[in-house]
Amino acid sequence: MATAKQTLTPILVRRVQRLQVLTTVWMSIEVGVALGAAWVARSPALLGFGGDSTVELLSAIIVLWRFRLRTESANAERLAARLAGGLLLLVGTIVLVSSGLSLLGHREPRPSLVGIILLVVAAIGMPWLANRKQKLAAQIGSASLRADAVESALCGYMSWIALAGLLANAVFHKSWADPLAALILVPFVVKEGWKAIHTSQLGCRC
C-alpha cells in the first residue's frame, strides 16, 4: 500500500483545502439556520441536526488546520483523527439527550418549513461532499479526512431521517416522529466516532 508521504502531493493538498473551506462556509450557514429553526420549532431532530452540523464545522476546521500545516507529521494526523472521532461521539450525546427530553414530554415539537427546506438542501449536497472527501482520503491515506467524510455522510443521512420526522409531524401531526427520527441515527454516530478514535490510536492511515 502506498504511504501518505508518497501520495500527498501539493495538488492533492490544495484539493483537500478547497473542500474543507467549502465545508466550513456551508456548515456555518447550516448551523445558524438549523439551530434557529430548532429553537423556534422546539424540534429535537433539528437540534440534533444542528448539533451535528456544529460538530462537522469544528471537524472541517480541524482537518483544514491539519492540511494547512503542510506536514507529513503522524502526530498531527493522529490528533486530527482523534478530535474528529471525539466530536462524532459528542453528536451522539446531543441527539440522545434532546430526543429523550422530547419523548418524555418536556417539549413538543412544532412543524418547521425553514427546517424542512434546509434538510432537503443538506440531503442533496452532503452526500456529494462526503463522496469527494472519501475519494481524497483513500488517495492520501488520511484517517482524519476519512472521519470528516463520515461526518459529512452522516449529516446527509441525518437530514433524510430528520426530514422524515419533520414531515410526519407537519403532515400527520405525529410529534413523536421528530425525536424518534433523531434517535435512529445515534448507534451509527457512536460506531463511527469510536472507529475514528481507534484508528488514530493504532496510527492507521486507512
C-alpha positions as CSV (number, residue, x, y, z in Angstrom):
1,M,0.0,0.0,0.0
2,A,1.3,3.5,-0.8
3,T,2.2,5.7,2.1
4,A,0.8,9.1,2.7
5,K,4.2,10.6,2.0
6,Q,4.3,9.0,-1.5
7,T,0.8,10.2,-2.4
8,L,0.4,13.5,-0.6
9,T,1.2,16.0,-3.4
10,P,0.7,19.8,-3.4
11,I,-2.2,19.4,-5.8
12,L,-4.0,16.9,-3.5
13,V,-3.3,19.1,-0.5
14,R,-4.9,22.1,-2.3
15,R,-7.9,19.9,-3.3
16,V,-8.4,18.9,0.4
17,Q,-8.1,22.5,1.5
18,R,-10.7,23.7,-1.0
19,L,-13.2,21.0,0.1
20,Q,-12.6,21.9,3.7
21,V,-13.1,25.7,3.1
22,L,-16.3,24.9,1.2
23,T,-17.5,22.7,4.1
24,T,-16.6,25.4,6.6
25,V,-18.6,28.1,4.8
26,W,-21.7,25.8,4.2
27,M,-21.7,24.4,7.7
28,S,-21.5,27.9,9.2
29,I,-24.7,28.7,7.3
30,E,-26.3,25.4,8.2
31,V,-25.6,25.7,11.9
32,G,-27.2,29.1,12.2
33,V,-30.3,28.1,10.2
34,A,-30.7,24.7,11.9
35,L,-30.3,25.9,15.5
36,G,-32.5,28.9,14.9
37,A,-35.3,26.8,13.4
38,A,-34.8,24.2,16.2
39,W,-35.3,27.0,18.8
40,V,-38.5,28.3,17.2
41,A,-40.0,24.9,16.5
42,R,-38.7,23.2,19.7
43,S,-37.5,20.3,17.4
44,P,-35.1,17.7,18.8
45,A,-34.5,16.4,15.3
46,L,-33.4,19.9,14.1
47,L,-31.5,20.4,17.3
48,G,-29.7,17.1,16.7
49,F,-29.1,18.1,13.1
50,G,-27.8,21.5,14.2
51,G,-25.6,19.8,16.8
52,D,-24.2,17.5,14.1
53,S,-23.6,20.5,11.8
54,T,-21.7,22.3,14.6
55,V,-19.5,19.3,15.2
56,E,-18.9,18.9,11.5
57,L,-18.0,22.6,11.3
58,L,-15.4,22.0,14.0
59,S,-14.2,18.8,12.3
60,A,-13.8,20.6,9.0
61,I,-11.7,23.3,10.7
62,I,-9.6,20.7,12.4
63,V,-8.9,18.9,9.2
64,L,-8.2,22.1,7.3
65,W,-5.7,23.0,10.1
66,R,-4.0,19.6,9.7
67,F,-3.5,20.1,5.9
68,R,-2.6,23.8,6.2
69,L,0.4,22.6,8.3
70,R,1.8,21.2,5.0
71,T,3.5,18.4,7.0
72,E,3.6,14.6,6.9
73,S,3.6,14.5,10.8
74,A,2.0,11.3,12.0
75,N,1.2,13.1,15.3
76,A,-0.8,15.8,13.5
77,E,-2.7,13.2,11.6
78,R,-3.5,11.1,14.7
79,L,-4.5,14.2,16.7
80,A,-6.9,15.4,13.9
81,A,-8.4,11.9,13.6
82,R,-8.8,11.6,17.4
83,L,-10.5,15.0,17.6
84,A,-12.9,14.2,14.7
85,G,-13.8,10.9,16.4
86,G,-14.5,12.6,19.7
87,L,-16.7,15.2,18.0
88,L,-18.7,12.3,16.5
89,L,-19.3,10.9,20.0
90,L,-20.4,14.4,21.1
91,V,-23.0,14.4,18.3
92,G,-24.5,11.1,19.6
93,T,-24.8,12.6,23.1
94,I,-26.5,15.7,21.9
95,V,-29.1,13.8,19.8
96,L,-29.7,11.3,22.7
97,V,-30.4,14.0,25.3
98,S,-32.5,16.2,23.1
99,S,-34.6,13.3,21.8
100,G,-35.1,11.8,25.2
101,L,-36.4,15.1,26.6
102,S,-38.9,15.4,23.8
103,L,-40.2,11.8,24.1
104,L,-40.6,12.3,27.9
105,G,-42.9,15.2,27.1
106,H,-40.8,18.1,28.2
107,R,-41.0,19.8,24.8
108,E,-43.5,19.1,22.0
109,P,-42.0,19.9,18.5
110,R,-43.8,22.2,16.1
111,P,-43.7,22.0,12.3
112,S,-40.9,24.0,10.7
113,L,-40.9,25.0,7.0
114,V,-37.5,26.5,7.2
115,G,-36.2,23.3,8.8
116,I,-37.7,21.2,6.0
117,I,-36.1,23.3,3.3
118,L,-32.7,23.2,5.0
119,L,-32.9,19.4,5.3
120,V,-33.8,19.0,1.7
121,V,-30.7,21.0,0.6
122,A,-28.5,19.1,3.0
123,A,-29.9,15.8,1.9
124,I,-28.8,16.6,-1.7
125,G,-25.5,18.3,-1.0
126,M,-23.9,16.4,1.8
127,P,-23.6,13.0,0.1
128,W,-21.8,14.6,-2.8
129,L,-19.4,16.4,-0.4
130,A,-18.8,13.2,1.5
131,N,-18.1,11.2,-1.7
132,R,-15.4,13.7,-2.7
133,K,-13.7,13.6,0.7
134,Q,-13.8,9.8,0.8
135,K,-12.0,9.6,-2.5
136,L,-9.4,12.0,-1.5
137,A,-8.9,10.3,1.9
138,A,-8.3,7.0,0.1
139,Q,-5.8,8.6,-2.2
140,I,-3.7,10.2,0.6
141,G,-4.4,7.7,3.3
142,S,-5.8,10.2,5.8
143,A,-7.7,8.9,8.8
144,S,-8.7,12.4,9.8
145,L,-10.2,13.2,6.4
146,R,-11.9,9.9,6.3
147,A,-13.6,10.6,9.7
148,D,-14.6,14.0,8.3
149,A,-16.0,12.4,5.2
150,V,-18.0,10.1,7.5
151,E,-19.4,13.1,9.4
152,S,-20.4,14.7,6.0
153,A,-22.2,11.4,5.1
154,L,-23.8,11.2,8.5
155,C,-25.1,14.8,8.0
156,G,-26.7,13.6,4.8
157,Y,-28.3,10.6,6.4
158,M,-29.4,12.6,9.4
159,S,-31.0,15.1,7.1
160,W,-33.2,12.4,5.5
161,I,-34.1,10.9,8.8
162,A,-34.8,14.3,10.4
163,L,-36.8,15.3,7.3
164,A,-39.0,12.2,7.6
165,G,-39.7,13.2,11.2
166,L,-40.5,16.8,10.4
167,L,-42.7,15.8,7.5
168,A,-44.6,13.3,9.7
169,N,-45.1,16.0,12.3
170,A,-46.2,18.6,9.8
171,V,-48.5,16.4,7.6
172,F,-49.8,13.8,10.1
173,H,-49.3,15.8,13.3
174,K,-47.2,13.0,14.9
175,S,-45.0,14.9,17.2
176,W,-43.2,11.8,18.5
177,A,-41.9,11.1,14.9
178,D,-39.5,14.0,15.2
179,P,-37.4,12.8,18.2
180,L,-37.8,9.1,17.2
181,A,-36.2,10.0,13.8
182,A,-33.3,11.6,15.6
183,L,-32.7,8.6,17.8
184,I,-32.4,6.2,14.9
185,L,-29.0,7.6,13.9
186,V,-27.3,7.5,17.4
187,P,-25.8,4.0,17.1
188,F,-24.3,4.8,13.7
189,V,-22.8,8.0,15.0
190,V,-21.3,6.4,18.1
191,K,-19.9,3.5,16.0
192,E,-18.1,5.8,13.6
193,G,-16.8,8.0,16.3
194,W,-15.2,5.1,18.1
195,K,-13.8,3.8,14.9
196,A,-12.1,7.1,14.2
197,I,-10.6,7.2,17.7
198,H,-9.4,3.6,17.5
199,T,-7.8,4.2,14.1
200,S,-5.9,7.2,15.4
201,Q,-4.6,5.1,18.4
202,L,-3.3,2.4,16.0
203,G,-1.7,5.0,13.8
204,C,-3.5,3.5,10.9
205,R,-3.6,5.5,7.6
206,C,-6.7,3.8,6.1
